[in-house]
Amino acid sequence: MKKKLIALAVAGALAAPVVASAQGTNVTIFGRAQAEYSLVDFSGQPSQGALQDNSRSSRWGLHITEDLGNGLKANARLEMGLNMGSGSATTPREQWVGLSSNNWGDVKFGRVQSPFKDFAGGMTIDPFAYTTLQANGAGGTMSGGANGMGSGANGFVNSAIRFDSATVEGFSFAALLMPGDANSLDPQLTNSGIGGVSGSFMPSGLGNQGNTGGRNGEFDGQAAAKYHADFMGMGIDVFGGYSRDNANNFQKGLGLQTEEVWRVGASWAYENFKLSGQYEDINNAIGSATCTTAASLTANPLDVGTATGQCNSAMNAGADGNIWHAGGQYKWGSTTLVAQGGMTNAHAGGINAAGARNVDSFTVGAIHNLSKRTSLFGGYQHVYVDNPNAGAANNVGAIVAPTYATGNRATYTIGVRHNF
């Protein structure tokens, strides 16, 4: 009997999240393991199938808290990304330290997610976020900019301060500030030599994570607010925000101006139904003319001969445009049925006088929860590209933009995800 009790105790301990405590500091190990098999059909190309995690959903990390008393806590997060299909385990994700209070909210310092990604719309209304069926980037119905200011998978903002308020009477607020005028911050990071130019002007145009302001930049920022109300059994959320990516000195010399993005949206839920949508208006695209590698689903952004990626949400560099997204969900037992879609309108113009480009897409699929932590998902996504631009549309001199595959795309996928 004693041996059975000991075995049950050990099994229970292993099933729970790993939590360590030292002198009042609690450390929780968390993460996600995901793999999916996707078959991609590009117009004019052979079908390409692979078992991988190109949306970079898999990750592990540590969440650290210490109770400082009087309702104040110290917090930190250290997180790294994985790719279950290739064995890659070197992608940095959130890495910050901060303070929080039940009275005023929380503040973070370091590498953070933008409010447009996890607070006001973005991934909060996309049930297929971090899968091949995601709405950002390749899906083309949400901005996936490599500057981290959009909804792009694996997109983060370096060297930033973020504040999230407490909720008061249904209202809450979030703001992000990246201090500029820092000569040491290279907007391209490891891709600084691409095109033979040191310190490339684009914010990680080839998929690596750079800094929004960059060398000789100014302060970049983002602010968003939302309101939640429960009325006659319905849940209603309304949100909006403003994002600003100031052009640095080098970008100004190329004719680029400060990028501004406005976003509005709403969600409505009643019993098992949920409807949601958002609209983004983009002016003078800089980061919004790019995608993160995970948003474009590009396994290797430099492998132009066999790349499977598309950056359908990208604007023409220096030009304007808009993106809208709409979706519906129905929960049927342990299964959620999803239908969503939208359109990207990249206006003609910009520093290369590129032509206008329209992208329409729709997605249908399902998510089945085997437990609170484990789920199966699958579905189909089709993207229609009108007047596709090659990567050269956003080249600037010797600085070469990615040559993503262009034309219509059909994607079938099935995958499994486990959160721990």
DRENDO-1510 file (C-alpha; in Angstrom, 1 decimal, always signed):
<recs>
REC; n; res; u; v; w
REC; 1; MET; +0.0; +0.0; +0.0 .
REC; 2; LYS; +2.8; +2.4; +0.9 .
REC; 3; LYS; +4.5; +1.7; -2.5 .
REC; 4; LYS; +1.2; +2.5; -4.3 .
REC; 5; LEU; +0.8; +5.8; -2.4 .
REC; 6; ILE; +4.3; +6.8; -3.2 .
REC; 7; ALA; +3.8; +6.0; -6.9 .
REC; 8; LEU; +0.6; +8.1; -7.0 .
REC; 9; ALA; +2.3; +11.0; -5.3 .
REC; 10; VAL; +5.2; +10.9; -7.8 .
REC; 11; ALA; +2.8; +10.7; -10.8 .
REC; 12; GLY; +0.8; +13.6; -9.5 .
REC; 13; ALA; +4.0; +15.7; -9.0 .
REC; 14; LEU; +5.1; +15.0; -12.6 .
REC; 15; ALA; +1.7; +15.9; -14.0 .
REC; 16; ALA; +1.7; +19.4; -12.5 .
REC; 17; PRO; +3.6; +22.4; -13.8 .
REC; 18; VAL; +7.1; +22.5; -12.3 .
REC; 19; VAL; +7.4; +25.2; -9.7 .
REC; 20; ALA; +10.5; +25.9; -7.6 .
REC; 21; SER; +10.8; +28.4; -4.7 .
REC; 22; ALA; +13.8; +30.0; -3.2 .
REC; 23; GLN; +13.7; +32.6; -0.5 .
REC; 24; GLY; +10.2; +33.9; -1.6 .
REC; 25; THR; +10.9; +33.7; -5.4 .
REC; 26; ASN; +8.7; +31.3; -7.4 .
REC; 27; VAL; +9.9; +29.9; -10.7 .
REC; 28; THR; +7.4; +28.1; -13.0 .
REC; 29; ILE; +8.5; +26.1; -16.1 .
REC; 30; PHE; +6.0; +26.4; -18.9 .
REC; 31; GLY; +6.0; +25.7; -22.6 .
REC; 32; ARG; +4.3; +24.3; -25.7 .
REC; 33; ALA; +5.2; +21.4; -28.1 .
REC; 34; GLN; +3.5; +21.5; -31.5 .
REC; 35; ALA; +3.9; +19.7; -34.8 .
REC; 36; GLU; +1.8; +19.8; -37.9 .
REC; 37; TYR; +1.8; +18.2; -41.4 .
REC; 38; SER; +1.1; +20.8; -44.0 .
REC; 39; LEU; +0.6; +20.4; -47.8 .
REC; 40; VAL; +1.1; +23.6; -49.7 .
REC; 41; ASP; +0.0; +24.1; -53.4 .
REC; 42; PHE; +1.5; +27.2; -55.0 .
REC; 43; SER; +0.3; +28.4; -58.4 .
REC; 44; GLY; +2.6; +27.0; -61.0 .
REC; 45; GLN; +4.7; +24.9; -58.5 .
REC; 46; PRO; +4.7; +21.3; -57.4 .
REC; 47; SER; +2.9; +20.6; -54.1 .
REC; 48; GLN; +5.2; +20.8; -51.1 .
REC; 49; GLY; +4.4; +18.8; -47.9 .
REC; 50; ALA; +6.4; +18.8; -44.7 .
REC; 51; LEU; +6.1; +17.9; -41.0 .
REC; 52; GLN; +7.4; +20.9; -39.1 .
REC; 53; ASP; +6.5; +23.9; -37.0 .
REC; 54; ASN; +7.2; +26.9; -39.3 .
REC; 55; SER; +4.9; +29.2; -37.3 .
REC; 56; ARG; +7.3; +28.7; -34.4 .
REC; 57; SER; +4.6; +27.8; -31.9 .
REC; 58; SER; +6.8; +25.5; -29.8 .
REC; 59; ARG; +8.6; +27.1; -26.9 .
REC; 60; TRP; +9.7; +26.7; -23.3 .
REC; 61; GLY; +10.5; +29.2; -20.6 .
REC; 62; LEU; +10.6; +30.3; -17.0 .
REC; 63; HIS; +8.1; +32.7; -15.3 .
REC; 64; ILE; +9.5; +34.2; -12.1 .
REC; 65; THR; +7.6; +36.0; -9.4 .
REC; 66; GLU; +8.3; +37.4; -6.0 .
REC; 67; ASP; +5.8; +38.9; -3.6 .
REC; 68; LEU; +7.1; +42.3; -2.4 .
REC; 69; GLY; +4.2; +42.9; -0.1 .
REC; 70; ASN; +1.4; +45.5; -0.1 .
REC; 71; GLY; +0.1; +44.0; -3.3 .
REC; 72; LEU; +3.3; +44.6; -5.3 .
REC; 73; LYS; +5.1; +41.8; -7.1 .
REC; 74; ALA; +8.4; +41.5; -9.0 .
REC; 75; ASN; +8.1; +39.5; -12.3 .
REC; 76; ALA; +10.4; +38.2; -15.0 .
REC; 77; ARG; +10.0; +36.0; -18.0 .
REC; 78; LEU; +12.7; +34.1; -20.0 .
REC; 79; GLU; +11.4; +32.3; -23.1 .
REC; 80; MET; +13.0; +30.5; -26.0 .
REC; 81; GLY; +11.4; +29.2; -29.2 .
REC; 82; LEU; +11.7; +25.7; -30.8 .
REC; 83; ASN; +11.0; +24.1; -34.2 .
REC; 84; MET; +9.8; +20.5; -33.6 .
REC; 85; GLY; +10.4; +19.7; -37.3 .
REC; 86; SER; +14.0; +20.8; -37.6 .
REC; 87; GLY; +15.4; +20.6; -34.1 .
REC; 88; SER; +16.0; +24.4; -33.9 .
REC; 89; ALA; +16.1; +25.7; -30.3 .
REC; 90; THR; +17.7; +29.1; -30.6 .
REC; 91; THR; +14.9; +31.5; -31.2 .
REC; 92; PRO; +14.6; +34.2; -28.4 .
REC; 93; ARG; +11.0; +35.1; -27.5 .
REC; 94; GLU; +9.8; +37.3; -24.5 .
REC; 95; GLN; +12.7; +38.2; -22.2 .
REC; 96; TRP; +11.8; +40.9; -19.6 .
REC; 97; VAL; +11.7; +42.0; -16.0 .
REC; 98; GLY; +9.0; +44.1; -14.3 .
REC; 99; LEU; +6.6; +45.0; -11.5 .
REC; 100; SER; +2.9; +44.4; -11.1 .
REC; 101; SER; +0.1; +45.5; -8.8 .
REC; 102; ASN; -3.6; +44.6; -8.6 .
REC; 103; ASN; -4.3; +48.4; -8.2 .
REC; 104; TRP; -2.5; +49.9; -11.2 .
REC; 105; GLY; -1.5; +47.0; -13.5 .
REC; 106; ASP; +2.0; +45.9; -14.6 .
REC; 107; VAL; +5.1; +47.3; -16.3 .
REC; 108; LYS; +7.7; +45.3; -18.2 .
REC; 109; PHE; +11.3; +46.2; -19.3 .
REC; 110; GLY; +13.1; +44.3; -22.1 .
REC; 111; ARG; +11.9; +42.2; -25.1 .
REC; 112; VAL; +8.1; +42.2; -25.1 .
REC; 113; GLN; +5.1; +41.5; -27.3 .
REC; 114; SER; +3.2; +44.5; -28.7 .
REC; 115; PRO; -0.3; +45.4; -27.6 .
REC; 116; PHE; -1.4; +44.9; -31.2 .
REC; 117; LYS; -0.5; +41.3; -30.9 .
REC; 118; ASP; -1.8; +40.1; -27.5 .
REC; 119; PHE; -4.1; +42.9; -26.1 .
REC; 120; ALA; -6.2; +44.7; -28.8 .
REC; 121; GLY; -7.2; +42.2; -31.5 .
REC; 122; GLY; -4.4; +40.4; -33.3 .
REC; 123; MET; -3.8; +37.0; -31.9 .
REC; 124; THR; -6.6; +37.4; -29.3 .
REC; 125; ILE; -9.2; +37.0; -32.1 .
REC; 126; ASP; -7.4; +34.5; -34.3 .
REC; 127; PRO; -7.9; +30.9; -33.0 .
REC; 128; PHE; -5.4; +29.6; -35.5 .
REC; 129; ALA; -2.6; +31.9; -34.4 .
REC; 130; TYR; +0.8; +30.1; -34.5 .
REC; 131; THR; -0.4; +27.5; -37.0 .
REC; 132; THR; -0.1; +27.3; -40.8 .
REC; 133; LEU; -3.7; +28.6; -40.9 .
REC; 134; GLN; -2.8; +31.8; -39.1 .
REC; 135; ALA; -4.4; +35.1; -40.2 .
REC; 136; ASN; -1.2; +37.2; -40.1 .
REC; 137; GLY; +1.6; +37.3; -42.7 .
REC; 138; ALA; +1.0; +34.5; -45.2 .
REC; 139; GLY; -2.7; +34.4; -44.3 .
REC; 140; GLY; -2.8; +38.0; -45.4 .
REC; 141; THR; -5.5; +39.4; -43.1 .
REC; 142; MET; -3.4; +40.8; -40.3 .
REC; 143; SER; -0.1; +42.8; -40.4 .
REC; 144; GLY; +2.8; +40.5; -39.5 .
REC; 145; GLY; +5.6; +43.2; -39.7 .
REC; 146; ALA; +9.1; +42.1; -38.7 .
REC; 147; ASN; +9.4; +45.2; -36.5 .
REC; 148; GLY; +7.3; +43.3; -33.9 .
REC; 149; MET; +4.6; +46.1; -33.8 .
REC; 150; GLY; +1.9; +44.0; -35.6 .
REC; 151; SER; +0.4; +40.6; -35.1 .
REC; 152; GLY; +3.2; +38.6; -36.6 .
REC; 153; ALA; +4.0; +35.2; -35.2 .
REC; 154; ASN; +7.3; +35.2; -33.3 .
REC; 155; GLY; +7.4; +39.0; -33.5 .
REC; 156; PHE; +8.7; +41.0; -30.5 .
REC; 157; VAL; +9.9; +44.5; -29.8 .
REC; 158; ASN; +13.5; +44.8; -28.4 .
REC; 159; SER; +14.7; +47.3; -25.8 .
REC; 160; ALA; +11.1; +48.4; -24.9 .
REC; 161; ILE; +9.0; +49.4; -22.0 .
REC; 162; ARG; +5.4; +48.1; -21.8 .
REC; 163; PHE; +2.6; +49.1; -19.4 .
REC; 164; ASP; -0.8; +47.3; -19.0 .
REC; 165; SER; -3.3; +48.9; -16.8 .
REC; 166; ALA; -5.7; +47.2; -14.4 .
REC; 167; THR; -9.3; +46.9; -15.6 .
REC; 168; VAL; -11.6; +49.6; -14.3 .
REC; 169; GLU; -15.4; +49.4; -15.1 .
REC; 170; GLY; -14.6; +47.3; -18.1 .
REC; 171; PHE; -11.9; +49.6; -19.5 .
REC; 172; SER; -8.2; +48.7; -19.8 .
REC; 173; PHE; -5.2; +50.3; -21.5 .
REC; 174; ALA; -1.8; +49.2; -22.8 .
REC; 175; ALA; +1.1; +51.2; -24.1 .
REC; 176; LEU; +4.6; +50.4; -25.4 .
REC; 177; LEU; +7.6; +52.7; -25.8 .
REC; 178; MET; +10.9; +51.9; -27.5 .
REC; 179; PRO; +13.4; +54.6; -26.6 .
REC; 180; GLY; +15.3; +55.7; -29.7 .
REC; 181; ASP; +18.4; +57.7; -30.6 .
REC; 182; ALA; +20.5; +54.6; -29.7 .
REC; 183; ASN; +23.4; +54.3; -32.2 .
REC; 184; SER; +24.2; +50.8; -31.0 .
REC; 185; LEU; +20.8; +49.3; -32.0 .
REC; 186; ASP; +21.1; +47.8; -35.4 .
REC; 187; PRO; +17.7; +47.5; -37.0 .
REC; 188; GLN; +18.8; +44.4; -39.0 .
REC; 189; LEU; +20.8; +42.6; -36.3 .
REC; 190; THR; +22.4; +39.4; -37.8 .
REC; 191; ASN; +21.4; +40.4; -41.3 .
REC; 192; SER; +23.4; +43.6; -41.3 .
REC; 193; GLY; +25.5; +42.4; -44.2 .
REC; 194; ILE; +22.7; +41.4; -46.6 .
REC; 195; GLY; +23.0; +43.0; -50.0 .
REC; 196; GLY; +26.6; +44.1; -49.2 .
REC; 197; VAL; +25.3; +46.9; -47.0 .
REC; 198; SER; +26.3; +47.0; -43.3 .
REC; 199; GLY; +23.4; +48.0; -41.1 .
REC; 200; SER; +20.5; +47.4; -43.5 .
REC; 201; PHE; +17.6; +49.9; -43.3 .
REC; 202; MET; +14.7; +47.4; -43.0 .
REC; 203; PRO; +13.5; +46.1; -39.6 .
REC; 204; SER; +14.4; +42.5; -40.1 .
REC; 205; GLY; +13.2; +42.3; -43.7 .
REC; 206; LEU; +14.7; +38.8; -44.0 .
REC; 207; GLY; +12.9; +37.5; -41.0 .
REC; 208; ASN; +15.3; +37.9; -38.1 .
REC; 209; GLN; +14.1; +40.0; -35.2 .
REC; 210; GLY; +15.5; +43.6; -35.2 .
REC; 211; ASN; +14.8; +46.8; -33.5 .
REC; 212; THR; +12.0; +49.2; -34.6 .
REC; 213; GLY; +13.9; +52.5; -34.2 .
REC; 214; GLY; +17.3; +51.2; -35.1 .
REC; 215; ARG; +20.4; +53.2; -35.5 .
REC; 216; ASN; +19.9; +57.0; -35.1 .
REC; 217; GLY; +16.2; +56.4; -34.7 .
REC; 218; GLU; +13.6; +58.2; -32.7 .
REC; 219; PHE; +11.2; +57.0; -30.0 .
REC; 220; ASP; +8.7; +54.4; -31.4 .
REC; 221; GLY; +5.5; +53.6; -29.6 .
REC; 222; GLN; +2.1; +52.0; -29.5 .
REC; 223; ALA; -1.0; +52.5; -27.5 .
REC; 224; ALA; -4.3; +50.6; -27.3 .
REC; 225; ALA; -7.5; +50.5; -25.3 .
REC; 226; LYS; -10.4; +48.1; -25.0 .
REC; 227; TYR; -13.8; +47.9; -23.3 .
REC; 228; HIS; -15.5; +44.7; -22.2 .
REC; 229; ALA; -19.2; +44.5; -21.2 .
REC; 230; ASP; -21.6; +41.6; -20.4 .
REC; 231; PHE; -25.1; +42.3; -21.5 .
REC; 232; MET; -28.1; +39.9; -21.5 .
REC; 233; GLY; -25.9; +36.9; -21.7 .
REC; 234; MET; -23.7; +38.4; -24.4 .
REC; 235; GLY; -20.0; +39.3; -24.1 .
REC; 236; ILE; -18.9; +42.4; -26.1 .
REC; 237; ASP; -15.4; +43.7; -26.6 .
REC; 238; VAL; -14.5; +46.9; -28.5 .
REC; 239; PHE; -10.8; +47.8; -29.0 .
REC; 240; GLY; -8.7; +50.3; -30.9 .
REC; 241; GLY; -5.1; +51.5; -31.1 .
REC; 242; TYR; -2.3; +53.5; -32.7 .
REC; 243; SER; +1.2; +52.5; -33.6 .
REC; 244; ARG; +4.1; +54.7; -34.7 .
REC; 245; ASP; +7.5; +53.5; -36.1 .
REC; 246; ASN; +9.7; +56.6; -36.6 .
REC; 247; ALA; +12.0; +56.5; -39.6 .
REC; 248; ASN; +15.6; +56.6; -38.6 .
REC; 249; ASN; +18.2; +58.9; -40.4 .
REC; 250; PHE; +19.1; +56.3; -43.0 .
REC; 251; GLN; +15.5; +55.5; -43.8 .
REC; 252; LYS; +14.7; +59.2; -44.2 .
REC; 253; GLY; +17.6; +59.6; -46.6 .
REC; 254; LEU; +15.9; +56.9; -48.8 .
REC; 255; GLY; +12.6; +58.8; -48.8 .
REC; 256; LEU; +10.8; +56.8; -46.1 .
REC; 257; GLN; +8.7; +58.6; -43.6 .
REC; 258; THR; +7.3; +57.7; -40.2 .
REC; 259; GLU; +5.0; +54.7; -40.3 .
REC; 260; GLU; +1.6; +55.1; -38.6 .
REC; 261; VAL; -1.0; +52.4; -38.1 .
REC; 262; TRP; -4.5; +52.7; -36.8 .
REC; 263; ARG; -6.5; +49.7; -35.7 .
REC; 264; VAL; -10.2; +49.3; -34.6 .
REC; 265; GLY; -12.2; +46.1; -34.0 .
REC; 266; ALA; -14.7; +44.3; -31.9 .
REC; 267; SER; -15.8; +40.8; -30.7 .
REC; 268; TRP; -19.3; +39.5; -29.9 .
REC; 269; ALA; -20.0; +36.3; -28.0 .
REC; 270; TYR; -23.3; +34.6; -27.2 .
REC; 271; GLU; -23.5; +31.1; -25.8 .
REC; 272; ASN; -21.5; +28.9; -28.2 .
REC; 273; PHE; -21.1; +31.6; -30.9 .
REC; 274; LYS; -18.4; +34.2; -31.3 .
REC; 275; LEU; -17.9; +36.8; -34.1 .
REC; 276; SER; -14.9; +39.1; -34.3 .
REC; 277; GLY; -13.2; +41.5; -36.7 .
REC; 278; GLN; -10.7; +44.3; -37.1 .
REC; 279; TYR; -9.5; +46.9; -39.5 .
REC; 280; GLU; -6.0; +48.3; -39.9 .
REC; 281; ASP; -5.1; +51.5; -41.8 .
REC; 282; ILE; -1.4; +51.7; -42.6 .
REC; 283; ASN; +0.5; +54.9; -43.7 .
REC; 284; ASN; +4.1; +55.1; -45.0 .
REC; 285; ALA; +4.9; +51.4; -44.4 .
REC; 286; ILE; +8.3; +50.5; -43.0 .
REC; 287; GLY; +7.9; +47.5; -40.7 .
REC; 288; SER; +4.5; +46.8; -42.3 .
REC; 289; ALA; +6.3; +46.2; -45.6 .
REC; 290; THR; +7.8; +43.1; -44.1 .
REC; 291; CYS; +6.9; +39.9; -42.2 .
REC; 292; THR; +8.6; +37.9; -39.5 .
REC; 293; THR; +9.9; +34.5; -40.7 .
REC; 294; ALA; +7.1; +32.7; -38.7 .
REC; 295; ALA; +4.4; +35.0; -40.1 .
REC; 296; SER; +5.4; +34.3; -43.7 .
REC; 297; LEU; +5.9; +30.6; -42.9 .
REC; 298; THR; +9.3; +30.7; -44.4 .
REC; 299; ALA; +11.5; +27.9; -43.1 .
REC; 300; ASN; +14.6; +29.5; -44.6 .
REC; 301; PRO; +14.1; +33.1; -45.9 .
REC; 302; LEU; +17.3; +33.1; -47.9 .
REC; 303; ASP; +16.5; +29.8; -49.7 .
REC; 304; VAL; +14.7; +31.5; -52.5 .
REC; 305; GLY; +14.7; +28.5; -54.8 .
REC; 306; THR; +12.5; +26.4; -52.6 .
REC; 307; ALA; +11.0; +28.8; -50.1 .
REC; 308; THR; +7.4; +28.1; -49.2 .
REC; 309; GLY; +6.8; +31.5; -47.7 .
REC; 310; GLN; +4.5; +34.4; -48.6 .
REC; 311; CYS; +4.2; +37.8; -47.0 .
REC; 312; ASN; +0.7; +38.6; -48.3 .
REC; 313; SER; +0.0; +41.2; -45.6 .
REC; 314; ALA; +3.0; +43.4; -46.6 .
REC; 315; MET; +2.5; +46.9; -47.9 .
REC; 316; ASN; +4.8; +48.4; -50.6 .
REC; 317; ALA; +7.7; +50.0; -48.8 .
REC; 318; GLY; +6.9; +53.7; -48.1 .
REC; 319; ALA; +3.3; +53.3; -49.4 .
REC; 320; ASP; -0.1; +53.1; -47.7 .
REC; 321; GLY; -2.7; +50.4; -47.5 .
REC; 322; ASN; -5.3; +48.7; -45.3 .
REC; 323; ILE; -6.1; +45.2; -44.0 .
REC; 324; TRP; -9.3; +43.8; -42.6 .
REC; 325; HIS; -10.1; +40.5; -40.9 .
REC; 326; ALA; -13.4; +38.9; -39.9 .
REC; 327; GLY; -14.1; +35.5; -38.3 .
REC; 328; GLY; -16.7; +33.3; -36.7 .
REC; 329; GLN; -16.5; +30.4; -34.2 .
REC; 330; TYR; -18.9; +27.8; -33.0 .
REC; 331; LYS; -18.2; +25.6; -30.0 .
REC; 332; TRP; -19.7; +22.1; -30.3 .
REC; 333; GLY; -18.8; +20.1; -27.2 .
REC; 334; SER; -15.0; +19.8; -27.1 .
REC; 335; THR; -14.6; +21.0; -30.7 .
REC; 336; THR; -14.5; +24.6; -32.0 .
REC; 337; LEU; -15.4; +25.1; -35.7 .
REC; 338; VAL; -13.8; +28.1; -37.3 .
REC; 339; ALA; -14.4; +30.2; -40.5 .
REC; 340; GLN; -12.5; +33.4; -41.1 .
REC; 341; GLY; -11.0; +35.5; -43.8 .
REC; 342; GLY; -10.3; +39.0; -45.1 .
REC; 343; MET; -8.3; +41.2; -47.5 .
REC; 344; THR; -5.1; +43.1; -47.8 .
REC; 345; ASN; -5.0; +46.2; -50.0 .
REC; 346; ALA; -1.5; +47.4; -50.7 .
REC; 347; HIS; -1.8; +50.7; -52.5 .
REC; 348; ALA; +0.5; +51.6; -55.4 .
REC; 349; GLY; +3.5; +53.8; -54.8 .
REC; 350; GLY; +6.2; +53.9; -52.2 .
REC; 351; ILE; +10.0; +54.3; -52.8 .
REC; 352; ASN; +10.0; +51.9; -55.7 .
REC; 353; ALA; +6.7; +53.1; -57.3 .
REC; 354; ALA; +5.4; +49.5; -57.0 .
REC; 355; GLY; +2.0; +48.5; -58.3 .
REC; 356; ALA; -1.1; +48.0; -56.3 .
REC; 357; ARG; -1.6; +44.5; -54.9 .
REC; 358; ASN; -4.8; +42.9; -53.4 .
REC; 359; VAL; -4.9; +39.6; -51.5 .
REC; 360; ASP; -8.1; +37.8; -50.5 .
REC; 361; SER; -8.1; +34.7; -48.3 .
REC; 362; PHE; -10.5; +32.5; -46.4 .
REC; 363; THR; -9.9; +29.7; -43.8 .
REC; 364; VAL; -12.0; +26.9; -42.5 .
REC; 365; GLY; -11.1; +24.4; -39.9 .
REC; 366; ALA; -11.6; +22.9; -36.5 .
REC; 367; ILE; -9.8; +22.7; -33.1 .
REC; 368; HIS; -10.6; +19.7; -30.9 .
REC; 369; ASN; -9.6; +19.7; -27.3 .
REC; 370; LEU; -8.5; +16.3; -26.0 .
REC; 371; SER; -7.9; +17.8; -22.6 .
REC; 372; LYS; -7.2; +21.3; -21.1 .
REC; 373; ARG; -3.7; +21.1; -22.4 .
REC; 374; THR; -3.8; +18.9; -25.5 .
REC; 375; SER; -5.6; +19.7; -28.8 .
REC; 376; LEU; -5.8; +18.6; -32.4 .
REC; 377; PHE; -6.3; +21.1; -35.2 .
REC; 378; GLY; -6.7; +21.1; -38.9 .
REC; 379; GLY; -8.2; +22.9; -41.8 .
REC; 380; TYR; -7.8; +24.5; -45.2 .
REC; 381; GLN; -6.7; +28.0; -46.3 .
REC; 382; HIS; -6.9; +29.5; -49.7 .
REC; 383; VAL; -5.2; +32.8; -50.7 .
REC; 384; TYR; -5.9; +34.7; -53.9 .
REC; 385; VAL; -3.2; +37.2; -55.0 .
REC; 386; ASP; -4.1; +39.9; -57.6 .
REC; 387; ASN; -1.1; +41.5; -59.3 .
REC; 388; PRO; +1.5; +39.8; -57.2 .
REC; 389; ASN; +4.8; +41.7; -56.7 .
REC; 390; ALA; +8.1; +39.9; -56.6 .
REC; 391; GLY; +10.5; +40.7; -53.7 .
REC; 392; ALA; +12.2; +43.3; -55.9 .
REC; 393; ALA; +9.2; +45.6; -55.4 .
REC; 394; ASN; +10.7; +46.4; -52.0 .
REC; 395; ASN; +14.4; +46.4; -52.8 .
REC; 396; VAL; +16.3; +49.6; -52.1 .
REC; 397; GLY; +19.6; +49.9; -53.9 .
REC; 398; ALA; +21.9; +47.1; -52.9 .
REC; 399; ILE; +19.5; +46.1; -50.1 .
REC; 400; VAL; +17.6; +43.0; -51.2 .
REC; 401; ALA; +14.1; +42.2; -49.9 .
REC; 402; PRO; +13.0; +38.5; -49.7 .
REC; 403; THR; +11.7; +36.8; -52.9 .
REC; 404; TYR; +8.7; +35.1; -51.4 .
REC; 405; ALA; +6.7; +32.7; -53.6 .
REC; 406; THR; +3.9; +34.7; -55.3 .
REC; 407; GLY; +0.5; +33.7; -56.7 .
REC; 408; ASN; -2.5; +31.8; -55.3 .
REC; 409; ARG; -1.8; +29.4; -52.5 .
REC; 410; ALA; -3.9; +26.5; -51.1 .
REC; 411; THR; -2.8; +25.0; -47.7 .
REC; 412; TYR; -4.1; +21.8; -46.0 .
REC; 413; THR; -2.8; +21.1; -42.5 .
REC; 414; ILE; -3.4; +18.8; -39.5 .
REC; 415; GLY; -1.5; +19.1; -36.2 .
REC; 416; VAL; -1.3; +18.4; -32.5 .
REC; 417; ARG; -0.4; +20.9; -29.7 .
REC; 418; HIS; +0.4; +20.3; -26.0 .
REC; 419; ASN; +0.7; +23.1; -23.5 .
REC; 420; PHE; +2.6; +22.4; -20.2 .
</recs>
